[in-house]
Amino acid sequence: AGLQAVRVATYQAASGAGRAGLDEFLIGERALVLGMPEPEAIVFPRRLARNVVPQVGSLDESGYTAEECKVRDETRKMLGLPDLDVSVTSVRVPVRTAHSEAVWFETDRKTSVDELADAFEHASGIVFHREGIVTPREVEGTDAVHVARLRAEQETPRGDTFALWCVGDQLRKGAATN
């Protein structure tokens, strides 16, 4: 169906900041559980335990982070669409290893949820969930990317707009098996 535009909010696990990030998150969570003072944030811009931090990496003069620019540029490169309209917001979340994304995309031509669902069901490395949800905890330690909550958003003059949720263990899929 082609792509006109992609909007994505990434929800990135603590481990995306490396071992130091995962350790900082786990130490903070442990302190909160034990009722002890939580250490100051060093790796992240704010404490991550029981929090979400809407900044992954340093901010540039335009207000975007290096991670948001990287996701935009990598999306264009992987899809072979250097001029694709891509907008990204990256958020660090209190999850160990699986990244998640809420994705909205506009197609070049009219299509349907059923046509897209069929494509996802037959795509290598993807587990498509026609119904229900999938969470980061459920996919930790697995290689597949899980796609769920595919739905139509609106029709446009060119194509259609859809939304979906996807989640995958970035230590396995992003770092190890791609």
C-alpha positions as CSV (number, residue, x, y, z in Angstrom):
1,A,0.0,0.0,0.0
2,G,3.1,2.3,0.2
3,L,3.7,4.9,2.8
4,Q,3.1,8.7,2.9
5,A,3.9,9.4,6.5
6,V,4.8,7.7,9.8
7,R,4.3,9.0,13.3
8,V,5.7,7.0,16.1
9,A,6.0,7.3,19.9
10,T,8.7,4.9,21.1
11,Y,8.6,3.5,24.7
12,Q,12.2,2.4,25.3
13,A,13.4,0.1,28.0
14,A,16.1,0.9,30.5
15,S,18.5,-1.5,28.9
16,G,18.5,0.7,25.8
17,A,20.9,2.9,27.8
18,G,23.2,-0.1,28.3
19,R,24.2,-1.9,31.4
20,A,24.5,1.3,33.4
21,G,21.0,2.3,32.5
22,L,19.5,-1.0,33.5
23,D,21.4,-1.0,36.8
24,E,20.3,2.5,37.6
25,F,16.7,1.6,37.0
26,L,16.9,-1.6,39.0
27,I,18.7,0.1,41.9
28,G,16.1,2.8,42.0
29,E,13.2,0.4,41.9
30,R,14.8,-1.7,44.7
31,A,15.2,1.4,46.8
32,L,11.6,2.4,46.3
33,V,10.4,-1.1,47.2
34,L,12.5,-1.1,50.4
35,G,11.4,2.4,51.4
36,M,14.9,3.7,51.1
37,P,16.0,7.0,49.4
38,E,16.3,6.6,45.7
39,P,19.7,7.5,44.2
40,E,19.9,10.5,41.9
41,A,19.6,9.9,38.2
42,I,23.0,9.8,36.4
43,V,22.3,7.9,33.2
44,F,18.8,9.2,32.6
45,P,17.7,12.9,32.7
46,R,15.3,12.0,35.6
47,R,14.8,9.0,37.9
48,L,13.3,6.1,35.9
49,A,11.9,3.8,38.5
50,R,8.1,4.2,38.5
51,N,8.4,7.0,36.0
52,V,8.4,7.8,32.3
53,V,11.0,10.2,30.9
54,P,10.1,11.9,27.6
55,Q,13.8,12.3,26.6
56,V,16.1,9.6,25.3
57,G,19.5,11.2,24.7
58,S,20.4,14.9,24.5
59,L,18.2,17.5,23.0
60,D,19.3,19.4,19.9
61,E,18.5,23.1,19.1
62,S,15.2,22.0,17.4
63,G,14.0,20.2,20.5
64,Y,14.5,16.7,19.1
65,T,16.8,14.1,20.7
66,A,19.5,12.2,19.0
67,E,17.4,9.0,19.5
68,E,14.4,10.6,17.7
69,C,16.6,11.7,14.8
70,K,18.1,8.2,14.7
71,V,14.7,6.5,14.6
72,R,13.6,8.8,11.8
73,D,16.7,8.3,9.8
74,E,16.8,4.5,10.3
75,T,13.1,4.2,9.4
76,R,13.8,6.0,6.1
77,K,16.9,3.9,5.4
78,M,15.3,0.5,6.2
79,L,12.3,1.2,4.1
80,G,14.3,2.7,1.2
81,L,12.3,5.9,1.4
82,P,14.7,8.8,2.0
83,D,12.0,11.4,1.8
84,L,9.4,9.7,3.9
85,D,7.6,12.1,6.3
86,V,8.6,10.6,9.8
87,S,8.0,12.2,13.2
88,V,9.2,10.6,16.4
89,T,8.8,11.1,20.1
90,S,11.0,8.8,22.2
91,V,10.2,8.1,25.9
92,R,12.2,6.0,28.4
93,V,10.0,3.7,30.4
94,P,10.5,1.6,33.5
95,V,10.8,-1.7,31.6
96,R,13.9,-4.0,31.6
97,T,14.5,-4.9,28.0
98,A,11.6,-4.7,25.6
99,H,11.0,-1.5,23.6
100,S,7.4,-0.7,22.5
101,E,6.0,1.7,19.9
102,A,2.7,3.3,19.1
103,V,2.7,3.8,15.4
104,W,0.4,5.8,13.1
105,F,1.0,5.6,9.4
106,E,-0.6,6.9,6.2
107,T,-0.6,4.7,3.1
108,D,-0.1,5.8,-0.5
109,R,-3.3,4.1,-1.7
110,K,-6.5,2.9,-0.2
111,T,-6.2,-0.3,1.7
112,S,-7.9,-2.1,4.6
113,V,-7.1,-3.5,8.0
114,D,-7.7,-7.0,6.6
115,E,-5.1,-6.5,3.8
116,L,-2.6,-5.1,6.3
117,A,-3.3,-7.9,8.8
118,D,-2.7,-10.5,6.1
119,A,0.6,-8.9,5.3
120,F,1.7,-8.9,9.0
121,E,0.6,-12.5,9.4
122,H,2.8,-13.6,6.6
123,A,5.8,-11.4,7.4
124,S,9.0,-13.1,8.7
125,G,9.9,-12.3,12.2
126,I,6.6,-10.8,13.2
127,V,3.9,-12.3,15.4
128,F,0.6,-10.6,14.5
129,H,-2.2,-10.5,17.1
130,R,-5.6,-9.9,15.4
131,E,-7.1,-9.5,18.9
132,G,-5.9,-8.6,22.3
133,I,-2.7,-6.9,23.4
134,V,0.9,-7.8,24.0
135,T,3.2,-6.2,26.5
136,P,7.0,-5.9,27.0
137,R,7.1,-8.4,29.8
138,E,5.5,-11.0,27.6
139,V,8.2,-10.7,24.9
140,E,11.3,-10.4,27.0
141,G,13.9,-13.0,25.8
142,T,12.2,-13.7,22.4
143,D,13.3,-12.8,18.9
144,A,10.0,-11.9,17.2
145,V,8.5,-8.4,16.9
146,H,4.8,-8.6,18.1
147,V,2.2,-6.4,16.3
148,A,-1.2,-5.8,17.9
149,R,-4.1,-3.3,18.0
150,L,-4.0,-2.7,14.2
151,R,-6.9,-0.4,13.4
152,A,-8.1,2.2,10.9
153,E,-7.9,5.8,11.9
154,Q,-9.2,7.8,9.0
155,E,-9.4,8.0,5.2
156,T,-7.4,10.6,3.4
157,P,-7.5,11.9,-0.2
158,R,-4.5,9.7,-1.1
159,G,-4.8,6.6,1.1
160,D,-5.7,5.7,4.6
161,T,-4.3,6.2,8.1
162,F,-3.8,3.3,10.5
163,A,-2.5,2.8,14.0
164,L,-0.8,-0.2,15.6
165,W,1.1,-1.2,18.7
166,C,4.4,-3.2,18.4
167,V,6.8,-4.6,21.0
168,G,10.0,-6.5,20.9
169,D,13.0,-7.3,23.0
170,Q,15.6,-4.9,21.7
171,L,18.4,-6.9,23.2
172,R,17.3,-9.9,21.1
173,K,15.8,-8.4,17.9
174,G,17.5,-5.1,17.6
175,A,21.0,-6.0,18.8
176,A,21.3,-9.7,18.2
177,T,19.2,-11.0,15.3
178,N,19.0,-8.2,12.8
